[in-house]
């Protein structure tokens, strides 16, 4: 399954929402994000490994660019 922008936003929001500060260090749970995703999108079939890879990519992109959208010019060109 390809994740939509809505899916990716939910995954990143859930990941950060479930973070806990322990001894001054933020810790995040992939499992908690996975559980919330399954509750929010019960009809979407997603492999756990694919979910983890997508989460890691999206979090890295968000931390780097503050966005989940693709850069202008990436991917196929659009016909006008």
C-alpha positions in Angstrom: 0.0 0.0 0.0 1.2 3.5 -0.8 0.8 5.9 2.0 -1.2 9.1 1.3 -0.2 12.5 2.6 -3.0 12.1 5.2 -1.6 8.8 6.3 1.9 10.2 6.6 0.7 13.2 8.6 -1.2 11.0 11.0 1.9 8.7 11.4 4.2 11.6 12.2 1.7 13.3 14.5 1.0 10.1 16.4 4.7 9.3 16.7 5.5 12.7 18.3 2.2 12.8 20.3 3.2 9.5 22.1 6.7 10.7 23.0 7.8 10.8 26.6 10.6 12.7 28.2 12.5 10.3 30.4 15.5 11.7 32.4 15.6 14.7 30.1 15.6 12.6 26.9 12.7 12.3 24.5 11.8 8.7 23.7 9.2 7.7 21.0 7.3 4.5 20.5 6.9 3.1 17.0 4.5 0.5 18.4 2.2 3.2 19.9 2.1 5.0 16.5 1.4 1.6 14.8 -1.5 0.9 17.2 -3.0 4.3 16.7 -2.7 4.0 12.9 -4.4 0.6 12.9 -7.3 2.1 15.0 -7.6 5.2 12.7 -7.4 3.3 9.4 -8.7 -0.3 10.2 -9.5 -1.0 6.5 -6.0 -0.3 5.2 -3.7 -3.3 5.0 -0.2 -2.3 6.0 2.9 -4.5 6.7 4.6 -3.5 10.0 8.0 -3.3 8.4 6.7 -1.0 5.6 5.0 1.1 8.3 8.3 1.4 10.2 10.3 2.3 7.1 7.7 5.0 6.1 7.6 6.4 9.7 11.4 6.7 9.8 11.6 8.4 6.4 8.7 10.8 7.2 10.2 11.7 10.6 13.6 12.3 9.1 12.1 14.4 6.3 9.9 16.4 8.8 12.9 17.1 11.0 14.9 18.3 8.0 12.3 20.3 6.1 9.4 20.8 8.5 7.2 19.3 5.8 6.0 15.9 4.5 5.5 17.2 0.9 7.8 16.3 -1.9 10.3 18.9 -3.1 9.3 20.8 -6.2 10.5 19.0 -9.3 10.8 15.6 -7.7 9.0 12.7 -9.4 7.2 12.8 -12.8 6.5 16.0 -14.6 2.8 16.9 -14.9 1.2 17.3 -18.3 -0.5 20.7 -18.7 
